[in-house]
């Protein structure tokens, strides 16, 4: 029984760490992606204004 409790606690901890890591990774990736998109949009609008 103790083995199962230990395994469960370890699994929950691992899941928590993985979720946190994934969350930080996705937020980092998304912020970079959005910034790139905004830069592209800004450059495109600048080009359109210069025409």
C-alpha positions in Angstrom: 0.0 0.0 0.0 2.8 2.4 0.9 4.4 1.7 -2.5 1.3 2.9 -4.3 1.1 6.1 -2.2 4.8 6.8 -2.9 4.3 6.1 -6.6 1.2 8.3 -6.7 2.9 11.2 -5.0 5.9 10.9 -7.3 3.7 10.8 -10.4 1.7 13.8 -9.2 4.9 15.7 -8.6 6.2 14.8 -12.1 2.9 15.8 -13.7 3.0 19.1 -11.9 6.6 19.8 -13.0 5.8 18.8 -16.6 2.7 21.0 -16.6 4.7 24.0 -15.3 7.5 23.4 -17.8 5.0 23.1 -20.7 3.2 26.2 -19.5 6.4 28.3 -19.4 7.5 26.8 -22.7 4.2 27.6 -24.4 4.0 31.1 -23.0 7.6 31.8 -24.1 6.9 30.3 -27.6 3.6 32.2 -28.0 5.1 35.5 -26.9 8.0 35.1 -29.4 5.5 34.1 -32.1 3.2 37.0 -31.4 6.1 39.5 -31.4 7.4 38.1 -34.8 3.8 38.5 -36.2 3.5 42.0 -34.9 6.9 42.9 -36.4 5.8 41.4 -39.8 2.5 43.3 -39.7 4.3 46.6 -38.7 6.8 46.1 -41.6 4.0 45.3 -44.0 2.1 48.4 -43.0 5.2 50.6 -43.4 5.8 49.2 -46.9 2.1 50.0 -47.7 2.5 53.6 -46.4 5.7 54.1 -48.4 4.0 53.1 -51.7 
